[in-house]
Amino acid sequence: MRRRLPDPDVPDVLAQEHPLTSTTLSAVLWDMDGTLVDTEPYWIDTEYAMADKYGGTWSQEHAMNLVGNALLESGDYIRVHMGIDRTPQQIVDELLDGVVARVQEEVPWRPGARELLTDLHEHGVPCALVTMSWQRFVTPILAQLPADTFASVVTGDRVEFGKPHPEPYLTAAAELGVTPADCVAIEDSNTGAKSAVAAGCTVLCVPHHVPILEGERRVFADTLAGLDTAALRTLTAG
């Protein structure tokens, strides 16, 4: 049976079983694309534009196969499946040019994300951003948030192994000085959830563009809207 967070409008049975005063929530580790912001349409539009520009072919199915992946891996996938004469690095650079231009015009926040960030900050729970996007794409998004929102920012160009490898989440936890088992990671993709679970985190899965498989230490919610620090603390209750 899929484990879900309790609805904020009904009695919290899980919280009653594990009182909040006895829980440990050392940090919350956030994915970005599809979780904090809904930039996937920006990436997909740019991919189709690239296919048109270089005479390649593309599909929604191919686009969805890239969700949550490391950028250079995505660049290689595009090179092969789009059938264009560009290197993975060239593809990534051109993709970033397109999506950075879009987020500089408008950042498409996911429902409830900024409100939850604010509540965590008010309760003294540190947050890290753990994304496979590169720093130059992350920067204009972070510019729209208070400077102290994230105590650590782990981007795809900072790690040797991207998601689903655990390195990104292990790096974030180490930089915050916390134990992964006491952290909640928030993810929208199966690739990201695998990375966080492998690092030892409990994962709040909020599927958006792609499905997430059920599994150990995975809890599901339809949206971040209405969730707060108390709800996330129930996930690390032991």
Biotite code that builds the C-alpha atoms (Angstrom):
import biotite.structure as struc

atoms = struc.array([
    struc.Atom([0.000, 0.000, 0.000], chain_id="A", res_id=1, res_name="MET", atom_name="CA", element="C"),
    struc.Atom([1.319, 3.430, -0.924], chain_id="A", res_id=2, res_name="ARG", atom_name="CA", element="C"),
    struc.Atom([2.160, 5.513, 2.120], chain_id="A", res_id=3, res_name="ARG", atom_name="CA", element="C"),
    struc.Atom([0.835, 9.060, 1.927], chain_id="A", res_id=4, res_name="ARG", atom_name="CA", element="C"),
    struc.Atom([1.178, 12.149, 4.034], chain_id="A", res_id=5, res_name="LEU", atom_name="CA", element="C"),
    struc.Atom([-1.960, 12.811, 6.061], chain_id="A", res_id=6, res_name="PRO", atom_name="CA", element="C"),
    struc.Atom([-4.358, 15.332, 4.570], chain_id="A", res_id=7, res_name="ASP", atom_name="CA", element="C"),
    struc.Atom([-3.861, 18.657, 6.424], chain_id="A", res_id=8, res_name="PRO", atom_name="CA", element="C"),
    struc.Atom([-7.648, 18.916, 6.818], chain_id="A", res_id=9, res_name="ASP", atom_name="CA", element="C"),
    struc.Atom([-8.101, 15.583, 8.620], chain_id="A", res_id=10, res_name="VAL", atom_name="CA", element="C"),
    struc.Atom([-6.696, 14.260, 11.940], chain_id="A", res_id=11, res_name="PRO", atom_name="CA", element="C"),
    struc.Atom([-3.007, 13.377, 11.657], chain_id="A", res_id=12, res_name="ASP", atom_name="CA", element="C"),
    struc.Atom([-2.866, 9.722, 12.722], chain_id="A", res_id=13, res_name="VAL", atom_name="CA", element="C"),
    struc.Atom([0.846, 9.402, 11.941], chain_id="A", res_id=14, res_name="LEU", atom_name="CA", element="C"),
    struc.Atom([1.643, 12.447, 14.056], chain_id="A", res_id=15, res_name="ALA", atom_name="CA", element="C"),
    struc.Atom([-0.393, 10.996, 16.922], chain_id="A", res_id=16, res_name="GLN", atom_name="CA", element="C"),
    struc.Atom([1.643, 7.781, 16.761], chain_id="A", res_id=17, res_name="GLU", atom_name="CA", element="C"),
    struc.Atom([4.899, 9.742, 16.736], chain_id="A", res_id=18, res_name="HIS", atom_name="CA", element="C"),
    struc.Atom([4.550, 13.009, 18.703], chain_id="A", res_id=19, res_name="PRO", atom_name="CA", element="C"),
    struc.Atom([6.408, 15.888, 17.075], chain_id="A", res_id=20, res_name="LEU", atom_name="CA", element="C"),
    struc.Atom([8.390, 16.610, 20.224], chain_id="A", res_id=21, res_name="THR", atom_name="CA", element="C"),
    struc.Atom([10.240, 13.304, 19.821], chain_id="A", res_id=22, res_name="SER", atom_name="CA", element="C"),
    struc.Atom([11.071, 13.590, 16.130], chain_id="A", res_id=23, res_name="THR", atom_name="CA", element="C"),
    struc.Atom([14.281, 14.647, 14.453], chain_id="A", res_id=24, res_name="THR", atom_name="CA", element="C"),
    struc.Atom([14.133, 16.666, 11.264], chain_id="A", res_id=25, res_name="LEU", atom_name="CA", element="C"),
    struc.Atom([17.682, 17.877, 10.742], chain_id="A", res_id=26, res_name="SER", atom_name="CA", element="C"),
    struc.Atom([17.202, 19.315, 7.248], chain_id="A", res_id=27, res_name="ALA", atom_name="CA", element="C"),
    struc.Atom([15.064, 19.309, 4.129], chain_id="A", res_id=28, res_name="VAL", atom_name="CA", element="C"),
    struc.Atom([16.800, 18.657, 0.824], chain_id="A", res_id=29, res_name="LEU", atom_name="CA", element="C"),
    struc.Atom([14.962, 20.026, -2.198], chain_id="A", res_id=30, res_name="TRP", atom_name="CA", element="C"),
    struc.Atom([15.027, 18.955, -5.801], chain_id="A", res_id=31, res_name="ASP", atom_name="CA", element="C"),
    struc.Atom([14.443, 21.926, -8.118], chain_id="A", res_id=32, res_name="MET", atom_name="CA", element="C"),
    struc.Atom([13.001, 21.146, -11.566], chain_id="A", res_id=33, res_name="ASP", atom_name="CA", element="C"),
    struc.Atom([9.434, 19.929, -11.146], chain_id="A", res_id=34, res_name="GLY", atom_name="CA", element="C"),
    struc.Atom([9.573, 20.259, -7.346], chain_id="A", res_id=35, res_name="THR", atom_name="CA", element="C"),
    struc.Atom([10.469, 23.838, -6.445], chain_id="A", res_id=36, res_name="LEU", atom_name="CA", element="C"),
    struc.Atom([9.759, 25.221, -9.919], chain_id="A", res_id=37, res_name="VAL", atom_name="CA", element="C"),
    struc.Atom([7.961, 23.806, -12.955], chain_id="A", res_id=38, res_name="ASP", atom_name="CA", element="C"),
    struc.Atom([10.619, 24.439, -15.579], chain_id="A", res_id=39, res_name="THR", atom_name="CA", element="C"),
    struc.Atom([10.157, 21.178, -17.474], chain_id="A", res_id=40, res_name="GLU", atom_name="CA", element="C"),
    struc.Atom([8.037, 22.926, -20.154], chain_id="A", res_id=41, res_name="PRO", atom_name="CA", element="C"),
    struc.Atom([10.920, 25.364, -20.700], chain_id="A", res_id=42, res_name="TYR", atom_name="CA", element="C"),
    struc.Atom([13.341, 22.478, -21.260], chain_id="A", res_id=43, res_name="TRP", atom_name="CA", element="C"),
    struc.Atom([10.934, 20.673, -23.566], chain_id="A", res_id=44, res_name="ILE", atom_name="CA", element="C"),
    struc.Atom([10.247, 23.777, -25.672], chain_id="A", res_id=45, res_name="ASP", atom_name="CA", element="C"),
    struc.Atom([13.990, 24.295, -26.047], chain_id="A", res_id=46, res_name="THR", atom_name="CA", element="C"),
    struc.Atom([14.506, 20.657, -27.039], chain_id="A", res_id=47, res_name="GLU", atom_name="CA", element="C"),
    struc.Atom([11.891, 20.899, -29.790], chain_id="A", res_id=48, res_name="TYR", atom_name="CA", element="C"),
    struc.Atom([13.426, 24.175, -30.991], chain_id="A", res_id=49, res_name="ALA", atom_name="CA", element="C"),
    struc.Atom([16.803, 22.455, -31.206], chain_id="A", res_id=50, res_name="MET", atom_name="CA", element="C"),
    struc.Atom([15.309, 19.591, -33.218], chain_id="A", res_id=51, res_name="ALA", atom_name="CA", element="C"),
    struc.Atom([13.814, 22.089, -35.660], chain_id="A", res_id=52, res_name="ASP", atom_name="CA", element="C"),
    struc.Atom([17.060, 24.024, -35.897], chain_id="A", res_id=53, res_name="LYS", atom_name="CA", element="C"),
    struc.Atom([19.267, 21.039, -36.683], chain_id="A", res_id=54, res_name="TYR", atom_name="CA", element="C"),
    struc.Atom([16.813, 18.868, -38.609], chain_id="A", res_id=55, res_name="GLY", atom_name="CA", element="C"),
    struc.Atom([16.335, 16.289, -35.863], chain_id="A", res_id=56, res_name="GLY", atom_name="CA", element="C"),
    struc.Atom([13.287, 14.459, -34.574], chain_id="A", res_id=57, res_name="THR", atom_name="CA", element="C"),
    struc.Atom([11.863, 14.595, -31.051], chain_id="A", res_id=58, res_name="TRP", atom_name="CA", element="C"),
    struc.Atom([8.849, 13.425, -29.060], chain_id="A", res_id=59, res_name="SER", atom_name="CA", element="C"),
    struc.Atom([7.127, 13.932, -25.728], chain_id="A", res_id=60, res_name="GLN", atom_name="CA", element="C"),
    struc.Atom([8.179, 10.417, -24.732], chain_id="A", res_id=61, res_name="GLU", atom_name="CA", element="C"),
    struc.Atom([11.839, 11.248, -25.292], chain_id="A", res_id=62, res_name="HIS", atom_name="CA", element="C"),
    struc.Atom([11.429, 14.496, -23.351], chain_id="A", res_id=63, res_name="ALA", atom_name="CA", element="C"),
    struc.Atom([9.917, 12.654, -20.373], chain_id="A", res_id=64, res_name="MET", atom_name="CA", element="C"),
    struc.Atom([12.804, 10.161, -20.382], chain_id="A", res_id=65, res_name="ASN", atom_name="CA", element="C"),
    struc.Atom([15.135, 13.030, -19.475], chain_id="A", res_id=66, res_name="LEU", atom_name="CA", element="C"),
    struc.Atom([13.298, 14.188, -16.346], chain_id="A", res_id=67, res_name="VAL", atom_name="CA", element="C"),
    struc.Atom([15.637, 14.103, -13.346], chain_id="A", res_id=68, res_name="GLY", atom_name="CA", element="C"),
    struc.Atom([18.729, 13.050, -15.291], chain_id="A", res_id=69, res_name="ASN", atom_name="CA", element="C"),
    struc.Atom([22.179, 14.629, -15.235], chain_id="A", res_id=70, res_name="ALA", atom_name="CA", element="C"),
    struc.Atom([22.549, 17.212, -17.990], chain_id="A", res_id=71, res_name="LEU", atom_name="CA", element="C"),
    struc.Atom([25.444, 15.663, -19.863], chain_id="A", res_id=72, res_name="LEU", atom_name="CA", element="C"),
    struc.Atom([23.651, 12.311, -19.849], chain_id="A", res_id=73, res_name="GLU", atom_name="CA", element="C"),
    struc.Atom([20.622, 14.126, -21.241], chain_id="A", res_id=74, res_name="SER", atom_name="CA", element="C"),
    struc.Atom([22.831, 15.778, -23.850], chain_id="A", res_id=75, res_name="GLY", atom_name="CA", element="C"),
    struc.Atom([24.085, 12.394, -24.999], chain_id="A", res_id=76, res_name="ASP", atom_name="CA", element="C"),
    struc.Atom([20.536, 11.012, -25.089], chain_id="A", res_id=77, res_name="TYR", atom_name="CA", element="C"),
    struc.Atom([19.440, 13.976, -27.217], chain_id="A", res_id=78, res_name="ILE", atom_name="CA", element="C"),
    struc.Atom([22.403, 13.529, -29.564], chain_id="A", res_id=79, res_name="ARG", atom_name="CA", element="C"),
    struc.Atom([21.469, 9.896, -30.162], chain_id="A", res_id=80, res_name="VAL", atom_name="CA", element="C"),
    struc.Atom([17.671, 10.060, -30.209], chain_id="A", res_id=81, res_name="HIS", atom_name="CA", element="C"),
    struc.Atom([17.256, 13.465, -31.815], chain_id="A", res_id=82, res_name="MET", atom_name="CA", element="C"),
    struc.Atom([19.851, 12.482, -34.380], chain_id="A", res_id=83, res_name="GLY", atom_name="CA", element="C"),
    struc.Atom([21.760, 15.758, -34.550], chain_id="A", res_id=84, res_name="ILE", atom_name="CA", element="C"),
    struc.Atom([25.449, 16.405, -35.170], chain_id="A", res_id=85, res_name="ASP", atom_name="CA", element="C"),
    struc.Atom([26.210, 18.134, -31.866], chain_id="A", res_id=86, res_name="ARG", atom_name="CA", element="C"),
    struc.Atom([28.290, 17.006, -28.902], chain_id="A", res_id=87, res_name="THR", atom_name="CA", element="C"),
    struc.Atom([26.602, 16.466, -25.519], chain_id="A", res_id=88, res_name="PRO", atom_name="CA", element="C"),
    struc.Atom([28.382, 19.576, -24.192], chain_id="A", res_id=89, res_name="GLN", atom_name="CA", element="C"),
    struc.Atom([27.188, 21.690, -27.118], chain_id="A", res_id=90, res_name="GLN", atom_name="CA", element="C"),
    struc.Atom([23.659, 20.423, -26.632], chain_id="A", res_id=91, res_name="ILE", atom_name="CA", element="C"),
    struc.Atom([23.694, 21.216, -22.915], chain_id="A", res_id=92, res_name="VAL", atom_name="CA", element="C"),
    struc.Atom([25.085, 24.702, -23.514], chain_id="A", res_id=93, res_name="ASP", atom_name="CA", element="C"),
    struc.Atom([22.342, 25.457, -26.039], chain_id="A", res_id=94, res_name="GLU", atom_name="CA", element="C"),
    struc.Atom([19.643, 24.026, -23.780], chain_id="A", res_id=95, res_name="LEU", atom_name="CA", element="C"),
    struc.Atom([20.856, 26.197, -20.920], chain_id="A", res_id=96, res_name="LEU", atom_name="CA", element="C"),
    struc.Atom([20.840, 29.287, -23.119], chain_id="A", res_id=97, res_name="ASP", atom_name="CA", element="C"),
    struc.Atom([17.167, 28.657, -23.875], chain_id="A", res_id=98, res_name="GLY", atom_name="CA", element="C"),
    struc.Atom([15.918, 27.861, -20.383], chain_id="A", res_id=99, res_name="VAL", atom_name="CA", element="C"),
    struc.Atom([17.956, 30.566, -18.645], chain_id="A", res_id=100, res_name="VAL", atom_name="CA", element="C"),
    struc.Atom([16.362, 33.144, -20.941], chain_id="A", res_id=101, res_name="ALA", atom_name="CA", element="C"),
    struc.Atom([12.925, 31.844, -19.973], chain_id="A", res_id=102, res_name="ARG", atom_name="CA", element="C"),
    struc.Atom([13.439, 31.862, -16.189], chain_id="A", res_id=103, res_name="VAL", atom_name="CA", element="C"),
    struc.Atom([14.871, 35.364, -16.381], chain_id="A", res_id=104, res_name="GLN", atom_name="CA", element="C"),
    struc.Atom([11.475, 36.394, -17.731], chain_id="A", res_id=105, res_name="GLU", atom_name="CA", element="C"),
    struc.Atom([9.375, 34.356, -15.294], chain_id="A", res_id=106, res_name="GLU", atom_name="CA", element="C"),
    struc.Atom([10.027, 31.723, -12.615], chain_id="A", res_id=107, res_name="VAL", atom_name="CA", element="C"),
    struc.Atom([7.159, 29.187, -12.563], chain_id="A", res_id=108, res_name="PRO", atom_name="CA", element="C"),
    struc.Atom([6.932, 28.219, -8.880], chain_id="A", res_id=109, res_name="TRP", atom_name="CA", element="C"),
    struc.Atom([5.255, 24.969, -7.861], chain_id="A", res_id=110, res_name="ARG", atom_name="CA", element="C"),
    struc.Atom([2.192, 25.306, -5.585], chain_id="A", res_id=111, res_name="PRO", atom_name="CA", element="C"),
    struc.Atom([3.084, 25.531, -1.909], chain_id="A", res_id=112, res_name="GLY", atom_name="CA", element="C"),
    struc.Atom([6.853, 25.420, -2.443], chain_id="A", res_id=113, res_name="ALA", atom_name="CA", element="C"),
    struc.Atom([7.754, 28.937, -1.333], chain_id="A", res_id=114, res_name="ARG", atom_name="CA", element="C"),
    struc.Atom([5.289, 28.781, 1.554], chain_id="A", res_id=115, res_name="GLU", atom_name="CA", element="C"),
    struc.Atom([6.870, 25.556, 2.830], chain_id="A", res_id=116, res_name="LEU", atom_name="CA", element="C"),
    struc.Atom([10.361, 27.043, 2.478], chain_id="A", res_id=117, res_name="LEU", atom_name="CA", element="C"),
    struc.Atom([9.248, 30.026, 4.559], chain_id="A", res_id=118, res_name="THR", atom_name="CA", element="C"),
    struc.Atom([7.749, 27.824, 7.271], chain_id="A", res_id=119, res_name="ASP", atom_name="CA", element="C"),
    struc.Atom([10.879, 25.680, 7.482], chain_id="A", res_id=120, res_name="LEU", atom_name="CA", element="C"),
    struc.Atom([13.023, 28.810, 7.810], chain_id="A", res_id=121, res_name="HIS", atom_name="CA", element="C"),
    struc.Atom([10.782, 30.149, 10.580], chain_id="A", res_id=122, res_name="GLU", atom_name="CA", element="C"),
    struc.Atom([11.161, 26.864, 12.466], chain_id="A", res_id=123, res_name="HIS", atom_name="CA", element="C"),
    struc.Atom([14.943, 26.821, 12.088], chain_id="A", res_id=124, res_name="GLY", atom_name="CA", element="C"),
    struc.Atom([15.113, 23.817, 9.762], chain_id="A", res_id=125, res_name="VAL", atom_name="CA", element="C"),
    struc.Atom([17.980, 24.245, 7.269], chain_id="A", res_id=126, res_name="PRO", atom_name="CA", element="C"),
    struc.Atom([17.361, 23.537, 3.607], chain_id="A", res_id=127, res_name="CYS", atom_name="CA", element="C"),
    struc.Atom([19.606, 22.506, 0.727], chain_id="A", res_id=128, res_name="ALA", atom_name="CA", element="C"),
    struc.Atom([18.944, 22.588, -2.993], chain_id="A", res_id=129, res_name="LEU", atom_name="CA", element="C"),
    struc.Atom([19.963, 19.374, -4.766], chain_id="A", res_id=130, res_name="VAL", atom_name="CA", element="C"),
    struc.Atom([19.527, 19.653, -8.515], chain_id="A", res_id=131, res_name="THR", atom_name="CA", element="C"),
    struc.Atom([21.070, 18.209, -11.646], chain_id="A", res_id=132, res_name="MET", atom_name="CA", element="C"),
    struc.Atom([20.696, 21.580, -13.341], chain_id="A", res_id=133, res_name="SER", atom_name="CA", element="C"),
    struc.Atom([23.880, 23.620, -13.588], chain_id="A", res_id=134, res_name="TRP", atom_name="CA", element="C"),
    struc.Atom([24.730, 26.710, -11.604], chain_id="A", res_id=135, res_name="GLN", atom_name="CA", element="C"),
    struc.Atom([24.059, 29.221, -14.357], chain_id="A", res_id=136, res_name="ARG", atom_name="CA", element="C"),
    struc.Atom([20.476, 27.995, -14.592], chain_id="A", res_id=137, res_name="PHE", atom_name="CA", element="C"),
    struc.Atom([20.019, 27.878, -10.823], chain_id="A", res_id=138, res_name="VAL", atom_name="CA", element="C"),
    struc.Atom([21.327, 31.397, -10.180], chain_id="A", res_id=139, res_name="THR", atom_name="CA", element="C"),
    struc.Atom([18.412, 33.397, -11.665], chain_id="A", res_id=140, res_name="PRO", atom_name="CA", element="C"),
    struc.Atom([15.933, 31.216, -9.770], chain_id="A", res_id=141, res_name="ILE", atom_name="CA", element="C"),
    struc.Atom([17.710, 31.649, -6.445], chain_id="A", res_id=142, res_name="LEU", atom_name="CA", element="C"),
    struc.Atom([17.806, 35.397, -7.087], chain_id="A", res_id=143, res_name="ALA", atom_name="CA", element="C"),
    struc.Atom([14.023, 35.404, -6.608], chain_id="A", res_id=144, res_name="GLN", atom_name="CA", element="C"),
    struc.Atom([14.319, 33.952, -3.076], chain_id="A", res_id=145, res_name="LEU", atom_name="CA", element="C"),
    struc.Atom([15.790, 35.372, 0.149], chain_id="A", res_id=146, res_name="PRO", atom_name="CA", element="C"),
    struc.Atom([19.573, 34.995, 0.153], chain_id="A", res_id=147, res_name="ALA", atom_name="CA", element="C"),
    struc.Atom([19.554, 32.642, 3.164], chain_id="A", res_id=148, res_name="ASP", atom_name="CA", element="C"),
    struc.Atom([16.896, 30.259, 1.781], chain_id="A", res_id=149, res_name="THR", atom_name="CA", element="C"),
    struc.Atom([19.375, 27.444, 1.068], chain_id="A", res_id=150, res_name="PHE", atom_name="CA", element="C"),
    struc.Atom([22.363, 26.745, 3.306], chain_id="A", res_id=151, res_name="ALA", atom_name="CA", element="C"),
    struc.Atom([23.822, 24.470, 0.611], chain_id="A", res_id=152, res_name="SER", atom_name="CA", element="C"),
    struc.Atom([23.326, 24.362, -3.147], chain_id="A", res_id=153, res_name="VAL", atom_name="CA", element="C"),
    struc.Atom([24.457, 21.191, -4.929], chain_id="A", res_id=154, res_name="VAL", atom_name="CA", element="C"),
    struc.Atom([24.245, 21.452, -8.716], chain_id="A", res_id=155, res_name="THR", atom_name="CA", element="C"),
    struc.Atom([24.918, 18.934, -11.456], chain_id="A", res_id=156, res_name="GLY", atom_name="CA", element="C"),
    struc.Atom([28.196, 20.577, -12.400], chain_id="A", res_id=157, res_name="ASP", atom_name="CA", element="C"),
    struc.Atom([29.492, 20.203, -8.835], chain_id="A", res_id=158, res_name="ARG", atom_name="CA", element="C"),
    struc.Atom([29.284, 16.417, -8.523], chain_id="A", res_id=159, res_name="VAL", atom_name="CA", element="C"),
    struc.Atom([31.048, 13.571, -10.292], chain_id="A", res_id=160, res_name="GLU", atom_name="CA", element="C"),
    struc.Atom([27.996, 11.311, -10.307], chain_id="A", res_id=161, res_name="PHE", atom_name="CA", element="C"),
    struc.Atom([24.497, 12.672, -10.853], chain_id="A", res_id=162, res_name="GLY", atom_name="CA", element="C"),
    struc.Atom([21.140, 11.282, -9.807], chain_id="A", res_id=163, res_name="LYS", atom_name="CA", element="C"),
    struc.Atom([20.208, 8.413, -9.385], chain_id="A", res_id=164, res_name="PRO", atom_name="CA", element="C"),
    struc.Atom([23.640, 8.049, -7.716], chain_id="A", res_id=165, res_name="HIS", atom_name="CA", element="C"),
    struc.Atom([23.495, 9.101, -4.028], chain_id="A", res_id=166, res_name="PRO", atom_name="CA", element="C"),
    struc.Atom([26.420, 11.555, -4.318], chain_id="A", res_id=167, res_name="GLU", atom_name="CA", element="C"),
    struc.Atom([24.283, 14.706, -4.764], chain_id="A", res_id=168, res_name="PRO", atom_name="CA", element="C"),
    struc.Atom([22.257, 14.079, -1.597], chain_id="A", res_id=169, res_name="TYR", atom_name="CA", element="C"),
    struc.Atom([25.246, 12.834, 0.381], chain_id="A", res_id=170, res_name="LEU", atom_name="CA", element="C"),
    struc.Atom([27.087, 16.015, -0.586], chain_id="A", res_id=171, res_name="THR", atom_name="CA", element="C"),
    struc.Atom([24.223, 18.231, 0.584], chain_id="A", res_id=172, res_name="ALA", atom_name="CA", element="C"),
    struc.Atom([23.872, 16.441, 3.921], chain_id="A", res_id=173, res_name="ALA", atom_name="CA", element="C"),
    struc.Atom([27.627, 16.622, 4.527], chain_id="A", res_id=174, res_name="ALA", atom_name="CA", element="C"),
    struc.Atom([27.687, 20.348, 3.780], chain_id="A", res_id=175, res_name="GLU", atom_name="CA", element="C"),
    struc.Atom([24.855, 20.899, 6.251], chain_id="A", res_id=176, res_name="LEU", atom_name="CA", element="C"),
    struc.Atom([26.574, 18.681, 8.828], chain_id="A", res_id=177, res_name="GLY", atom_name="CA", element="C"),
    struc.Atom([23.565, 16.394, 9.210], chain_id="A", res_id=178, res_name="VAL", atom_name="CA", element="C"),
    struc.Atom([22.845, 12.679, 8.925], chain_id="A", res_id=179, res_name="THR", atom_name="CA", element="C"),
    struc.Atom([20.882, 11.734, 5.782], chain_id="A", res_id=180, res_name="PRO", atom_name="CA", element="C"),
    struc.Atom([18.574, 9.489, 7.842], chain_id="A", res_id=181, res_name="ALA", atom_name="CA", element="C"),
    struc.Atom([17.373, 12.608, 9.679], chain_id="A", res_id=182, res_name="ASP", atom_name="CA", element="C"),
    struc.Atom([16.613, 14.445, 6.430], chain_id="A", res_id=183, res_name="CYS", atom_name="CA", element="C"),
    struc.Atom([13.573, 14.633, 4.209], chain_id="A", res_id=184, res_name="VAL", atom_name="CA", element="C"),
    struc.Atom([14.234, 14.958, 0.496], chain_id="A", res_id=185, res_name="ALA", atom_name="CA", element="C"),
    struc.Atom([11.494, 16.328, -1.754], chain_id="A", res_id=186, res_name="ILE", atom_name="CA", element="C"),
    struc.Atom([11.412, 14.898, -5.266], chain_id="A", res_id=187, res_name="GLU", atom_name="CA", element="C"),
    struc.Atom([9.175, 14.743, -8.339], chain_id="A", res_id=188, res_name="ASP", atom_name="CA", element="C"),
    struc.Atom([10.927, 11.970, -10.312], chain_id="A", res_id=189, res_name="SER", atom_name="CA", element="C"),
    struc.Atom([11.832, 8.332, -9.805], chain_id="A", res_id=190, res_name="ASN", atom_name="CA", element="C"),
    struc.Atom([15.454, 9.125, -10.696], chain_id="A", res_id=191, res_name="THR", atom_name="CA", element="C"),
    struc.Atom([15.647, 11.693, -7.922], chain_id="A", res_id=192, res_name="GLY", atom_name="CA", element="C"),
    struc.Atom([13.841, 9.494, -5.422], chain_id="A", res_id=193, res_name="ALA", atom_name="CA", element="C"),
    struc.Atom([16.326, 6.666, -6.078], chain_id="A", res_id=194, res_name="LYS", atom_name="CA", element="C"),
    struc.Atom([19.206, 9.059, -5.418], chain_id="A", res_id=195, res_name="SER", atom_name="CA", element="C"),
    struc.Atom([17.768, 10.287, -2.122], chain_id="A", res_id=196, res_name="ALA", atom_name="CA", element="C"),
    struc.Atom([16.845, 6.816, -0.866], chain_id="A", res_id=197, res_name="VAL", atom_name="CA", element="C"),
    struc.Atom([20.309, 5.509, -1.755], chain_id="A", res_id=198, res_name="ALA", atom_name="CA", element="C"),
    struc.Atom([21.785, 8.341, 0.327], chain_id="A", res_id=199, res_name="ALA", atom_name="CA", element="C"),
    struc.Atom([19.652, 7.289, 3.296], chain_id="A", res_id=200, res_name="GLY", atom_name="CA", element="C"),
    struc.Atom([16.983, 10.001, 3.223], chain_id="A", res_id=201, res_name="CYS", atom_name="CA", element="C"),
    struc.Atom([13.250, 9.676, 3.594], chain_id="A", res_id=202, res_name="THR", atom_name="CA", element="C"),
    struc.Atom([11.673, 10.983, 0.391], chain_id="A", res_id=203, res_name="VAL", atom_name="CA", element="C"),
    struc.Atom([8.516, 13.013, 0.058], chain_id="A", res_id=204, res_name="LEU", atom_name="CA", element="C"),
    struc.Atom([7.444, 12.165, -3.490], chain_id="A", res_id=205, res_name="CYS", atom_name="CA", element="C"),
    struc.Atom([5.257, 14.697, -5.278], chain_id="A", res_id=206, res_name="VAL", atom_name="CA", element="C"),
    struc.Atom([4.876, 13.297, -8.810], chain_id="A", res_id=207, res_name="PRO", atom_name="CA", element="C"),
    struc.Atom([4.290, 15.865, -11.510], chain_id="A", res_id=208, res_name="HIS", atom_name="CA", element="C"),
    struc.Atom([5.375, 15.147, -15.086], chain_id="A", res_id=209, res_name="HIS", atom_name="CA", element="C"),
    struc.Atom([6.469, 11.534, -14.570], chain_id="A", res_id=210, res_name="VAL", atom_name="CA", element="C"),
    struc.Atom([5.383, 8.712, -12.231], chain_id="A", res_id=211, res_name="PRO", atom_name="CA", element="C"),
    struc.Atom([7.382, 7.659, -9.176], chain_id="A", res_id=212, res_name="ILE", atom_name="CA", element="C"),
    struc.Atom([7.514, 4.017, -8.156], chain_id="A", res_id=213, res_name="LEU", atom_name="CA", element="C"),
    struc.Atom([6.522, 2.980, -4.654], chain_id="A", res_id=214, res_name="GLU", atom_name="CA", element="C"),
    struc.Atom([9.336, 1.784, -2.432], chain_id="A", res_id=215, res_name="GLY", atom_name="CA", element="C"),
    struc.Atom([11.188, 1.917, 0.848], chain_id="A", res_id=216, res_name="GLU", atom_name="CA", element="C"),
    struc.Atom([11.299, 5.314, 2.594], chain_id="A", res_id=217, res_name="ARG", atom_name="CA", element="C"),
    struc.Atom([9.022, 6.891, -0.033], chain_id="A", res_id=218, res_name="ARG", atom_name="CA", element="C"),
    struc.Atom([5.955, 8.842, 1.089], chain_id="A", res_id=219, res_name="VAL", atom_name="CA", element="C"),
    struc.Atom([3.585, 10.372, -1.446], chain_id="A", res_id=220, res_name="PHE", atom_name="CA", element="C"),
    struc.Atom([1.646, 13.621, -1.610], chain_id="A", res_id=221, res_name="ALA", atom_name="CA", element="C"),
    struc.Atom([-0.320, 15.205, -4.426], chain_id="A", res_id=222, res_name="ASP", atom_name="CA", element="C"),
    struc.Atom([0.995, 18.698, -3.735], chain_id="A", res_id=223, res_name="THR", atom_name="CA", element="C"),
    struc.Atom([3.147, 20.748, -1.369], chain_id="A", res_id=224, res_name="LEU", atom_name="CA", element="C"),
    struc.Atom([0.285, 23.196, -0.888], chain_id="A", res_id=225, res_name="ALA", atom_name="CA", element="C"),
    struc.Atom([-0.881, 23.109, 2.732], chain_id="A", res_id=226, res_name="GLY", atom_name="CA", element="C"),
    struc.Atom([2.158, 21.203, 4.022], chain_id="A", res_id=227, res_name="LEU", atom_name="CA", element="C"),
    struc.Atom([4.289, 22.628, 6.820], chain_id="A", res_id=228, res_name="ASP", atom_name="CA", element="C"),
    struc.Atom([7.244, 21.778, 9.047], chain_id="A", res_id=229, res_name="THR", atom_name="CA", element="C"),
    struc.Atom([5.085, 19.665, 11.379], chain_id="A", res_id=230, res_name="ALA", atom_name="CA", element="C"),
    struc.Atom([3.931, 17.481, 8.476], chain_id="A", res_id=231, res_name="ALA", atom_name="CA", element="C"),
    struc.Atom([7.500, 16.864, 7.350], chain_id="A", res_id=232, res_name="LEU", atom_name="CA", element="C"),
    struc.Atom([8.607, 16.024, 10.895], chain_id="A", res_id=233, res_name="ARG", atom_name="CA", element="C"),
    struc.Atom([6.254, 13.062, 10.912], chain_id="A", res_id=234, res_name="THR", atom_name="CA", element="C"),
    struc.Atom([8.297, 11.509, 8.118], chain_id="A", res_id=235, res_name="LEU", atom_name="CA", element="C"),
    struc.Atom([11.441, 11.154, 10.240], chain_id="A", res_id=236, res_name="THR", atom_name="CA", element="C"),
    struc.Atom([9.597, 10.000, 13.354], chain_id="A", res_id=237, res_name="ALA", atom_name="CA", element="C"),
    struc.Atom([11.070, 6.754, 14.597], chain_id="A", res_id=238, res_name="GLY", atom_name="CA", element="C"),
])
